[in-house]
């Protein structure tokens, strides 16, 4: 693999891990609230994390 592909893989993998962690902590924050809650951050973060995980998987092969 060339340097650009390896760099893109590492960036996609780190972004995916970071977004999964963001979604995890956003979910914990939402679960501890009472009343009306908004889960856009959790849904947006999880879907982006899944996208970057799939992209990292494609770049690794």
CHARMM-style PDB file with segment names, atoms N, HN, CA, C and O in Angstrom:
ATOM      1  N   UNK     1       0.849  -1.188   0.000  1.00  0.00      PROA
ATOM      2  CA  UNK     1       0.000   0.000   0.000  1.00  0.00      PROA
ATOM      3  C   UNK     1       0.885   1.238   0.000  1.00  0.00      PROA
ATOM      4  O   UNK     1       1.946   1.266   0.623  1.00  0.00      PROA
ATOM      5  N   UNK     2       0.439   2.225  -0.689  1.00  0.00      PROA
ATOM      6  HN  UNK     2      -0.423   2.202  -1.196  1.00  0.00      PROA
ATOM      7  CA  UNK     2       1.220   3.462  -0.723  1.00  0.00      PROA
ATOM      8  C   UNK     2       0.902   4.347   0.477  1.00  0.00      PROA
ATOM      9  O   UNK     2      -0.035   4.083   1.231  1.00  0.00      PROA
ATOM     10  N   UNK     3       1.683   5.380   0.635  1.00  0.00      PROA
ATOM     11  HN  UNK     3       2.444   5.594   0.022  1.00  0.00      PROA
ATOM     12  CA  UNK     3       1.603   6.239   1.819  1.00  0.00      PROA
ATOM     13  C   UNK     3       0.259   6.959   1.926  1.00  0.00      PROA
ATOM     14  O   UNK     3      -0.266   7.123   3.028  1.00  0.00      PROA
ATOM     15  N   UNK     4      -0.296   7.384   0.807  1.00  0.00      PROA
ATOM     16  HN  UNK     4       0.131   7.251  -0.087  1.00  0.00      PROA
ATOM     17  CA  UNK     4      -1.575   8.106   0.831  1.00  0.00      PROA
ATOM     18  C   UNK     4      -2.700   7.187   1.307  1.00  0.00      PROA
ATOM     19  O   UNK     4      -3.551   7.596   2.097  1.00  0.00      PROA
ATOM     20  N   UNK     5      -2.700   5.952   0.825  1.00  0.00      PROA
ATOM     21  HN  UNK     5      -2.009   5.620   0.183  1.00  0.00      PROA
ATOM     22  CA  UNK     5      -3.748   5.008   1.219  1.00  0.00      PROA
ATOM     23  C   UNK     5      -3.629   4.647   2.699  1.00  0.00      PROA
ATOM     24  O   UNK     5      -4.640   4.532   3.393  1.00  0.00      PROA
ATOM     25  N   UNK     6      -2.401   4.467   3.185  1.00  0.00      PROA
ATOM     26  HN  UNK     6      -1.580   4.561   2.622  1.00  0.00      PROA
ATOM     27  CA  UNK     6      -2.193   4.165   4.603  1.00  0.00      PROA
ATOM     28  C   UNK     6      -2.634   5.336   5.472  1.00  0.00      PROA
ATOM     29  O   UNK     6      -3.274   5.141   6.506  1.00  0.00      PROA
ATOM     30  N   UNK     7      -2.294   6.550   5.054  1.00  0.00      PROA
ATOM     31  HN  UNK     7      -1.775   6.709   4.215  1.00  0.00      PROA
ATOM     32  CA  UNK     7      -2.692   7.742   5.808  1.00  0.00      PROA
ATOM     33  C   UNK     7      -4.209   7.891   5.830  1.00  0.00      PROA
ATOM     34  O   UNK     7      -4.786   8.202   6.871  1.00  0.00      PROA
ATOM     35  N   UNK     8      -4.857   7.670   4.687  1.00  0.00      PROA
ATOM     36  HN  UNK     8      -4.388   7.416   3.841  1.00  0.00      PROA
ATOM     37  CA  UNK     8      -6.318   7.758   4.628  1.00  0.00      PROA
ATOM     38  C   UNK     8      -6.958   6.696   5.514  1.00  0.00      PROA
ATOM     39  O   UNK     8      -7.969   6.960   6.166  1.00  0.00      PROA
ATOM     40  N   UNK     9      -6.380   5.499   5.545  1.00  0.00      PROA
ATOM     41  HN  UNK     9      -5.559   5.285   5.016  1.00  0.00      PROA
ATOM     42  CA  UNK     9      -6.895   4.431   6.403  1.00  0.00      PROA
ATOM     43  C   UNK     9      -6.797   4.823   7.874  1.00  0.00      PROA
ATOM     44  O   UNK     9      -7.755   4.645   8.627  1.00  0.00      PROA
ATOM     45  N   UNK    10      -5.647   5.354   8.288  1.00  0.00      PROA
ATOM     46  HN  UNK    10      -4.869   5.498   7.677  1.00  0.00      PROA
ATOM     47  CA  UNK    10      -5.453   5.737   9.689  1.00  0.00      PROA
ATOM     48  C   UNK    10      -6.394   6.869  10.079  1.00  0.00      PROA
ATOM     49  O   UNK    10      -6.963   6.853  11.170  1.00  0.00      PROA
ATOM     50  N   UNK    11      -6.562   7.849   9.200  1.00  0.00      PROA
ATOM     51  HN  UNK    11      -6.100   7.863   8.313  1.00  0.00      PROA
ATOM     52  CA  UNK    11      -7.474   8.967   9.487  1.00  0.00      PROA
ATOM     53  C   UNK    11      -8.912   8.463   9.598  1.00  0.00      PROA
ATOM     54  O   UNK    11      -9.632   8.849  10.519  1.00  0.00      PROA
ATOM     55  N   UNK    12      -9.334   7.607   8.670  1.00  0.00      PROA
ATOM     56  HN  UNK    12      -8.749   7.294   7.922  1.00  0.00      PROA
ATOM     57  CA  UNK    12     -10.701   7.077   8.710  1.00  0.00      PROA
ATOM     58  C   UNK    12     -10.926   6.228   9.954  1.00  0.00      PROA
ATOM     59  O   UNK    12     -11.988   6.299  10.573  1.00  0.00      PROA
ATOM     60  N   UNK    13      -9.938   5.430  10.321  1.00  0.00      PROA
ATOM     61  HN  UNK    13      -9.075   5.372   9.819  1.00  0.00      PROA
ATOM     62  CA  UNK    13     -10.069   4.583  11.504  1.00  0.00      PROA
ATOM     63  C   UNK    13     -10.146   5.415  12.783  1.00  0.00      PROA
ATOM     64  O   UNK    13     -10.995   5.159  13.637  1.00  0.00      PROA
ATOM     65  N   UNK    14      -9.274   6.401  12.918  1.00  0.00      PROA
ATOM     66  HN  UNK    14      -8.584   6.608  12.224  1.00  0.00      PROA
ATOM     67  CA  UNK    14      -9.287   7.258  14.113  1.00  0.00      PROA
ATOM     68  C   UNK    14     -10.564   8.091  14.190  1.00  0.00      PROA
ATOM     69  O   UNK    14     -11.113   8.288  15.274  1.00  0.00      PROA
ATOM     70  N   UNK    15     -11.036   8.577  13.049  1.00  0.00      PROA
ATOM     71  HN  UNK    15     -10.590   8.417  12.168  1.00  0.00      PROA
ATOM     72  CA  UNK    15     -12.285   9.335  13.028  1.00  0.00      PROA
ATOM     73  C   UNK    15     -13.453   8.453  13.443  1.00  0.00      PROA
ATOM     74  O   UNK    15     -14.325   8.883  14.198  1.00  0.00      PROA
ATOM     75  N   UNK    16     -13.470   7.227  12.955  1.00  0.00      PROA
ATOM     76  HN  UNK    16     -12.762   6.877  12.342  1.00  0.00      PROA
ATOM     77  CA  UNK    16     -14.534   6.293  13.317  1.00  0.00      PROA
ATOM     78  C   UNK    16     -14.532   6.003  14.813  1.00  0.00      PROA
ATOM     79  O   UNK    16     -15.585   6.030  15.450  1.00  0.00      PROA
ATOM     80  N   UNK    17     -13.366   5.729  15.377  1.00  0.00      PROA
ATOM     81  HN  UNK    17     -12.510   5.708  14.860  1.00  0.00      PROA
ATOM     82  CA  UNK    17     -13.269   5.449  16.814  1.00  0.00      PROA
ATOM     83  C   UNK    17     -13.701   6.661  17.627  1.00  0.00      PROA
ATOM     84  O   UNK    17     -14.425   6.525  18.613  1.00  0.00      PROA
ATOM     85  N   UNK    18     -13.258   7.847  17.217  1.00  0.00      PROA
ATOM     86  HN  UNK    18     -12.670   7.958  16.416  1.00  0.00      PROA
ATOM     87  CA  UNK    18     -13.640   9.071  17.922  1.00  0.00      PROA
ATOM     88  C   UNK    18     -15.136   9.319  17.884  1.00  0.00      PROA
ATOM     89  O   UNK    18     -15.727   9.718  18.888  1.00  0.00      PROA
ATOM     90  N   UNK    19     -15.751   9.086  16.738  1.00  0.00      PROA
ATOM     91  HN  UNK    19     -15.271   8.761  15.923  1.00  0.00      PROA
ATOM     92  CA  UNK    19     -17.192   9.302  16.625  1.00  0.00      PROA
ATOM     93  C   UNK    19     -17.990   8.254  17.396  1.00  0.00      PROA
ATOM     94  O   UNK    19     -19.037   8.573  17.960  1.00  0.00      PROA
ATOM     95  N   UNK    20     -17.514   7.008  17.431  1.00  0.00      PROA
ATOM     96  HN  UNK    20     -16.664   6.749  16.973  1.00  0.00      PROA
ATOM     97  CA  UNK    20     -18.183   5.999  18.254  1.00  0.00      PROA
ATOM     98  C   UNK    20     -18.112   6.377  19.732  1.00  0.00      PROA
ATOM     99  O   UNK    20     -19.092   6.218  20.461  1.00  0.00      PROA
ATOM    100  N   UNK    21     -16.957   6.877  20.178  1.00  0.00      PROA
ATOM    101  HN  UNK    21     -16.161   7.005  19.587  1.00  0.00      PROA
ATOM    102  CA  UNK    21     -16.836   7.322  21.570  1.00  0.00      PROA
ATOM    103  C   UNK    21     -17.749   8.510  21.851  1.00  0.00      PROA
ATOM    104  O   UNK    21     -18.382   8.573  22.904  1.00  0.00      PROA
ATOM    105  N   UNK    22     -17.818   9.457  20.907  1.00  0.00      PROA
ATOM    106  HN  UNK    22     -17.303   9.405  20.051  1.00  0.00      PROA
ATOM    107  CA  UNK    22     -18.718  10.603  21.064  1.00  0.00      PROA
ATOM    108  C   UNK    22     -20.161  10.129  21.194  1.00  0.00      PROA
ATOM    109  O   UNK    22     -20.894  10.611  22.058  1.00  0.00      PROA
ATOM    110  N   UNK    23     -20.576   9.188  20.345  1.00  0.00      PROA
ATOM    111  HN  UNK    23     -19.980   8.797  19.644  1.00  0.00      PROA
ATOM    112  CA  UNK    23     -21.946   8.671  20.405  1.00  0.00      PROA
ATOM    113  C   UNK    23     -22.212   7.953  21.717  1.00  0.00      PROA
ATOM    114  O   UNK    23     -23.303   8.064  22.277  1.00  0.00      PROA
ATOM    115  N   UNK    24     -21.230   7.224  22.208  1.00  0.00      PROA
ATOM    116  HN  UNK    24     -20.344   7.135  21.753  1.00  0.00      PROA
ATOM    117  CA  UNK    24     -21.376   6.508  23.475  1.00  0.00      PROA
ATOM    118  C   UNK    24     -21.623   7.484  24.622  1.00  0.00      PROA
ATOM    119  O   UNK    24     -22.558   7.301  25.403  1.00  0.00      PROA
ATOM    120  N   UNK    25     -20.793   8.516  24.728  1.00  0.00      PROA
ATOM    121  HN  UNK    25     -20.034   8.665  24.094  1.00  0.00      PROA
ATOM    122  CA  UNK    25     -20.956   9.477  25.817  1.00  0.00      PROA
ATOM    123  C   UNK    25     -22.198  10.352  25.633  1.00  0.00      PROA
ATOM    124  O   UNK    25     -22.799  10.784  26.616  1.00  0.00      PROA
ATOM    125  N   UNK    26     -22.582  10.613  24.400  1.00  0.00      PROA
ATOM    126  HN  UNK    26     -22.094  10.262  23.601  1.00  0.00      PROA
ATOM    127  CA  UNK    26     -23.820  11.353  24.140  1.00  0.00      PROA
ATOM    128  C   UNK    26     -25.023  10.527  24.586  1.00  0.00      PROA
ATOM    129  O   UNK    26     -25.982  11.072  25.131  1.00  0.00      PROA
ATOM    130  N   UNK    27     -24.977   9.223  24.360  1.00  0.00      PROA
ATOM    131  HN  UNK    27     -24.197   8.780  23.918  1.00  0.00      PROA
ATOM    132  CA  UNK    27     -26.060   8.343  24.806  1.00  0.00      PROA
ATOM    133  C   UNK    27     -26.157   8.316  26.321  1.00  0.00      PROA
ATOM    134  O   UNK    27     -27.258   8.357  26.872  1.00  0.00      PROA
ATOM    135  N   UNK    28     -25.026   8.250  26.997  1.00  0.00      PROA
ATOM    136  HN  UNK    28     -24.133   8.217  26.549  1.00  0.00      PROA
ATOM    137  CA  UNK    28     -25.030   8.281  28.464  1.00  0.00      PROA
ATOM    138  C   UNK    28     -25.616   9.599  28.965  1.00  0.00      PROA
ATOM    139  O   UNK    28     -26.393   9.609  29.920  1.00  0.00      PROA
ATOM    140  N   UNK    29     -25.248  10.709  28.327  1.00  0.00      PROA
ATOM    141  HN  UNK    29     -24.617  10.701  27.551  1.00  0.00      PROA
ATOM    142  CA  UNK    29     -25.770  12.017  28.733  1.00  0.00      PROA
ATOM    143  C   UNK    29     -27.284  12.077  28.526  1.00  0.00      PROA
ATOM    144  O   UNK    29     -28.005  12.598  29.377  1.00  0.00      PROA
ATOM    145  N   UNK    30     -27.763  11.550  27.408  1.00  0.00      PROA
ATOM    146  HN  UNK    30     -27.177  11.127  26.717  1.00  0.00      PROA
ATOM    147  CA  UNK    30     -29.197  11.568  27.119  1.00  0.00      PROA
ATOM    148  C   UNK    30     -29.957  10.691  28.115  1.00  0.00      PROA
ATOM    149  O   UNK    30     -31.048  11.058  28.552  1.00  0.00      PROA
ATOM    150  N   UNK    31     -29.398   9.548  28.475  1.00  0.00      PROA
ATOM    151  HN  UNK    31     -28.512   9.249  28.120  1.00  0.00      PROA
ATOM    152  CA  UNK    31     -30.083   8.629  29.397  1.00  0.00      PROA
ATOM    153  C   UNK    31     -30.224   9.214  30.794  1.00  0.00      PROA
ATOM    154  O   UNK    31     -31.143   8.833  31.519  1.00  0.00      PROA
ATOM    155  N   UNK    32     -29.359  10.111  31.189  1.00  0.00      PROA
ATOM    156  HN  UNK    32     -28.613  10.420  30.600  1.00  0.00      PROA
ATOM    157  CA  UNK    32     -29.416  10.691  32.529  1.00  0.00      PROA
ATOM    158  C   UNK    32     -30.313  11.921  32.612  1.00  0.00      PROA
ATOM    159  O   UNK    32     -30.520  12.450  33.704  1.00  0.00      PROA
ATOM    160  N   UNK    33     -30.850  12.387  31.492  1.00  0.00      PROA
ATOM    161  HN  UNK    33     -30.682  11.957  30.605  1.00  0.00      PROA
ATOM    162  CA  UNK    33     -31.694  13.579  31.511  1.00  0.00      PROA
ATOM    163  C   UNK    33     -33.147  13.196  31.764  1.00  0.00      PROA
ATOM    164  O   UNK    33     -33.589  12.085  31.469  1.00  0.00      PROA
ATOM    165  N   UNK    34     -33.871  14.166  32.324  1.00  0.00      PROA
ATOM    166  HN  UNK    34     -33.512  15.068  32.564  1.00  0.00      PROA
ATOM    167  CA  UNK    34     -35.305  13.986  32.497  1.00  0.00      PROA
ATOM    168  C   UNK    34     -36.017  14.968  31.583  1.00  0.00      PROA
ATOM    169  O   UNK    34     -35.473  16.016  31.237  1.00  0.00      PROA
ATOM    170  N   UNK    35     -37.215  14.627  31.202  1.00  0.00      PROA
ATOM    171  HN  UNK    35     -37.657  13.775  31.483  1.00  0.00      PROA
ATOM    172  CA  UNK    35     -37.979  15.502  30.324  1.00  0.00      PROA
ATOM    173  C   UNK    35     -37.644  15.243  28.859  1.00  0.00      PROA
ATOM    174  O   UNK    35     -37.239  14.145  28.480  1.00  0.00      PROA
ATOM    175  N   UNK    36     -37.824  16.278  28.051  1.00  0.00      PROA
ATOM    176  HN  UNK    36     -38.153  17.170  28.359  1.00  0.00      PROA
ATOM    177  CA  UNK    36     -37.617  16.162  26.613  1.00  0.00      PROA
ATOM    178  C   UNK    36     -36.123  16.129  26.291  1.00  0.00      PROA
ATOM    179  O   UNK    36     -35.367  16.988  26.744  1.00  0.00      PROA
ATOM    180  N   UNK    37     -35.702  15.140  25.512  1.00  0.00      PROA
ATOM    181  HN  UNK    37     -36.315  14.441  25.143  1.00  0.00      PROA
ATOM    182  CA  UNK    37     -34.295  15.020  25.126  1.00  0.00      PROA
ATOM    183  C   UNK    37     -34.192  15.036  23.605  1.00  0.00      PROA
ATOM    184  O   UNK    37     -35.146  14.707  22.901  1.00  0.00      PROA
ATOM    185  N   UNK    38     -33.041  15.418  23.123  1.00  0.00      PROA
ATOM    186  HN  UNK    38     -32.266  15.685  23.696  1.00  0.00      PROA
ATOM    187  CA  UNK    38     -32.772  15.469  21.690  1.00  0.00      PROA
ATOM    188  C   UNK    38     -31.603  14.541  21.392  1.00  0.00      PROA
ATOM    189  O   UNK    38     -30.529  14.691  21.975  1.00  0.00      PROA
ATOM    190  N   UNK    39     -31.796  13.598  20.505  1.00  0.00      PROA
ATOM    191  HN  UNK    39     -32.668  13.476  20.031  1.00  0.00      PROA
ATOM    192  CA  UNK    39     -30.772  12.601  20.220  1.00  0.00      PROA
ATOM    193  C   UNK    39     -30.095  12.767  18.878  1.00  0.00      PROA
ATOM    194  O   UNK    39     -29.537  11.808  18.344  1.00  0.00      PROA
ATOM    195  N   UNK    40     -30.135  13.983  18.315  1.00  0.00      PROA
ATOM    196  HN  UNK    40     -30.588  14.762  18.749  1.00  0.00      PROA
ATOM    197  CA  UNK    40     -29.533  14.180  16.997  1.00  0.00      PROA
ATOM    198  C   UNK    40     -28.031  13.930  17.011  1.00  0.00      PROA
ATOM    199  O   UNK    40     -27.486  13.359  16.067  1.00  0.00      PROA
ATOM    200  N   UNK    41     -27.362  14.355  18.078  1.00  0.00      PROA
ATOM    201  HN  UNK    41     -27.805  14.819  18.845  1.00  0.00      PROA
ATOM    202  CA  UNK    41     -25.914  14.158  18.163  1.00  0.00      PROA
ATOM    203  C   UNK    41     -25.536  12.696  18.178  1.00  0.00      PROA
ATOM    204  O   UNK    41     -24.556  12.293  17.553  1.00  0.00      PROA
ATOM    205  N   UNK    42     -26.318  11.897  18.896  1.00  0.00      PROA
ATOM    206  HN  UNK    42     -27.114  12.225  19.404  1.00  0.00      PROA
ATOM    207  CA  UNK    42     -26.047  10.471  18.973  1.00  0.00      PROA
ATOM    208  C   UNK    42     -26.263   9.807  17.614  1.00  0.00      PROA
ATOM    209  O   UNK    42     -25.413   9.045  17.153  1.00  0.00      PROA
ATOM    210  N   UNK    43     -27.382  10.091  16.980  1.00  0.00      PROA
ATOM    211  HN  UNK    43     -28.072  10.710  17.355  1.00  0.00      PROA
ATOM    212  CA  UNK    43     -27.698   9.472  15.696  1.00  0.00      PROA
ATOM    213  C   UNK    43     -26.709   9.922  14.623  1.00  0.00      PROA
ATOM    214  O   UNK    43     -26.223   9.105  13.841  1.00  0.00      PROA
ATOM    215  N   UNK    44     -26.414  11.213  14.589  1.00  0.00      PROA
ATOM    216  HN  UNK    44     -26.809  11.876  15.225  1.00  0.00      PROA
ATOM    217  CA  UNK    44     -25.484  11.751  13.598  1.00  0.00      PROA
ATOM    218  C   UNK    44     -24.080  11.191  13.812  1.00  0.00      PROA
ATOM    219  O   UNK    44     -23.413  10.802  12.853  1.00  0.00      PROA
ATOM    220  N   UNK    45     -23.634  11.150  15.061  1.00  0.00      PROA
ATOM    221  HN  UNK    45     -24.176  11.466  15.840  1.00  0.00      PROA
ATOM    222  CA  UNK    45     -22.301  10.632  15.364  1.00  0.00      PROA
ATOM    223  C   UNK    45     -22.166   9.156  15.040  1.00  0.00      PROA
ATOM    224  O   UNK    45     -21.146   8.728  14.501  1.00  0.00      PROA
ATOM    225  N   UNK    46     -23.195   8.369  15.367  1.00  0.00      PROA
ATOM    226  HN  UNK    46     -24.023   8.717  15.805  1.00  0.00      PROA
ATOM    227  CA  UNK    46     -23.135   6.931  15.109  1.00  0.00      PROA
ATOM    228  C   UNK    46     -23.135   6.638  13.616  1.00  0.00      PROA
ATOM    229  O   UNK    46     -22.384   5.778  13.155  1.00  0.00      PROA
ATOM    230  N   UNK    47     -23.972   7.344  12.851  1.00  0.00      PROA
ATOM    231  HN  UNK    47     -24.582   8.043  13.225  1.00  0.00      PROA
ATOM    232  CA  UNK    47     -24.019   7.081  11.411  1.00  0.00      PROA
ATOM    233  C   UNK    47     -22.723   7.506  10.727  1.00  0.00      PROA
ATOM    234  O   UNK    47     -22.252   6.823   9.817  1.00  0.00      PROA
ATOM    235  N   UNK    48     -22.141   8.626  11.156  1.00  0.00      PROA
ATOM    236  HN  UNK    48     -22.523   9.181  11.895  1.00  0.00      PROA
ATOM    237  CA  UNK    48     -20.849   9.026  10.597  1.00  0.00      PROA
ATOM    238  C   UNK    48     -19.751   8.046  10.985  1.00  0.00      PROA
ATOM    239  O   UNK    48     -18.879   7.740  10.171  1.00  0.00      PROA
ATOM    240  N   UNK    49     -19.785   7.552  12.215  1.00  0.00      PROA
ATOM    241  HN  UNK    49     -20.494   7.800  12.876  1.00  0.00      PROA
ATOM    242  CA  UNK    49     -18.791   6.572  12.653  1.00  0.00      PROA
ATOM    243  C   UNK    49     -18.884   5.295  11.822  1.00  0.00      PROA
ATOM    244  O   UNK    49     -17.865   4.718  11.443  1.00  0.00      PROA
ATOM    245  N   UNK    50     -20.101   4.862  11.543  1.00  0.00      PROA
ATOM    246  HN  UNK    50     -20.928   5.331  11.851  1.00  0.00      PROA
ATOM    247  CA  UNK    50     -20.289   3.677  10.721  1.00  0.00      PROA
ATOM    248  C   UNK    50     -19.763   3.904   9.307  1.00  0.00      PROA
ATOM    249  O   UNK    50     -19.143   3.015   8.725  1.00  0.00      PROA
ATOM    250  N   UNK    51     -20.008   5.087   8.754  1.00  0.00      PROA
ATOM    251  HN  UNK    51     -20.512   5.809   9.227  1.00  0.00      PROA
ATOM    252  CA  UNK    51     -19.505   5.422   7.424  1.00  0.00      PROA
ATOM    253  C   UNK    51     -17.976   5.373   7.390  1.00  0.00      PROA
ATOM    254  O   UNK    51     -17.393   4.783   6.480  1.00  0.00      PROA
ATOM    255  N   UNK    52     -17.330   5.990   8.378  1.00  0.00      PROA
ATOM    256  HN  UNK    52     -17.803   6.469   9.117  1.00  0.00      PROA
ATOM    257  CA  UNK    52     -15.872   6.000   8.397  1.00  0.00      PROA
ATOM    258  C   UNK    52     -15.304   4.606   8.668  1.00  0.00      PROA
ATOM    259  O   UNK    52     -14.224   4.283   8.173  1.00  0.00      PROA
ATOM    260  N   UNK    53     -16.001   3.780   9.438  1.00  0.00      PROA
ATOM    261  HN  UNK    53     -16.878   4.043   9.841  1.00  0.00      PROA
ATOM    262  CA  UNK    53     -15.553   2.403   9.656  1.00  0.00      PROA
ATOM    263  C   UNK    53     -15.612   1.605   8.355  1.00  0.00      PROA
ATOM    264  O   UNK    53     -14.699   0.837   8.050  1.00  0.00      PROA
ATOM    265  N   UNK    54     -16.683   1.788   7.597  1.00  0.00      PROA
ATOM    266  HN  UNK    54     -17.424   2.411   7.845  1.00  0.00      PROA
ATOM    267  CA  UNK    54     -16.783   1.111   6.301  1.00  0.00      PROA
ATOM    268  C   UNK    54     -15.719   1.607   5.335  1.00  0.00      PROA
ATOM    269  O   UNK    54     -15.150   0.822   4.576  1.00  0.00      PROA
ATOM    270  N   UNK    55     -15.449   2.907   5.358  1.00  0.00      PROA
ATOM    271  HN  UNK    55     -15.911   3.545   5.974  1.00  0.00      PROA
ATOM    272  CA  UNK    55     -14.416   3.469   4.495  1.00  0.00      PROA
ATOM    273  C   UNK    55     -13.036   2.929   4.884  1.00  0.00      PROA
ATOM    274  O   UNK    55     -12.231   2.610   4.009  1.00  0.00      PROA
ATOM    275  N   UNK    56     -12.757   2.826   6.183  1.00  0.00      PROA
ATOM    276  HN  UNK    56     -13.411   3.086   6.893  1.00  0.00      PROA
ATOM    277  CA  UNK    56     -11.481   2.269   6.633  1.00  0.00      PROA
ATOM    278  C   UNK    56     -11.358   0.806   6.227  1.00  0.00      PROA
ATOM    279  O   UNK    56     -10.268   0.344   5.888  1.00  0.00      PROA
ATOM    280  N   UNK    57     -12.466   0.078   6.261  1.00  0.00      PROA
ATOM    281  HN  UNK    57     -13.351   0.454   6.537  1.00  0.00      PROA
ATOM    282  CA  UNK    57     -12.448  -1.319   5.845  1.00  0.00      PROA
ATOM    283  C   UNK    57     -12.128  -1.441   4.360  1.00  0.00      PROA
ATOM    284  O   UNK    57     -11.365  -2.321   3.961  1.00  0.00      PROA
ATOM    285  N   UNK    58     -12.702  -0.570   3.544  1.00  0.00      PROA
ATOM    286  HN  UNK    58     -13.321   0.145   3.868  1.00  0.00      PROA
ATOM    287  CA  UNK    58     -12.419  -0.589   2.107  1.00  0.00      PROA
ATOM    288  C   UNK    58     -10.967  -0.214   1.821  1.00  0.00      PROA
ATOM    289  O   UNK    58     -10.347  -0.770   0.915  1.00  0.00      PROA
ATOM    290  N   UNK    59     -10.428   0.727   2.589  1.00  0.00      PROA
ATOM    291  HN  UNK    59     -10.932   1.179   3.325  1.00  0.00      PROA
ATOM    292  CA  UNK    59      -9.051   1.159   2.363  1.00  0.00      PROA
ATOM    293  C   UNK    59      -8.040   0.111   2.805  1.00  0.00      PROA
ATOM    294  O   UNK    59      -6.917   0.085   2.302  1.00  0.00      PROA
ATOM    295  N   UNK    60      -8.425  -0.754   3.739  1.00  0.00      PROA
ATOM    296  HN  UNK    60      -9.337  -0.734   4.148  1.00  0.00      PROA
ATOM    297  CA  UNK    60      -7.478  -1.755   4.234  1.00  0.00      PROA
ATOM    298  C   UNK    60      -7.302  -2.910   3.257  1.00  0.00      PROA
ATOM    299  O   UNK    60      -6.297  -3.618   3.317  1.00  0.00      PROA
ATOM    300  N   UNK    61      -8.258  -3.109   2.364  1.00  0.00      PROA
ATOM    301  HN  UNK    61      -9.074  -2.534   2.316  1.00  0.00      PROA
ATOM    302  CA  UNK    61      -8.143  -4.233   1.424  1.00  0.00      PROA
ATOM    303  C   UNK    61      -7.527  -3.827   0.110  1.00  0.00      PROA
ATOM    304  OT1 UNK    61      -7.366  -4.662  -0.780  1.00  0.00      PROA
TER     305      UNK     61
END
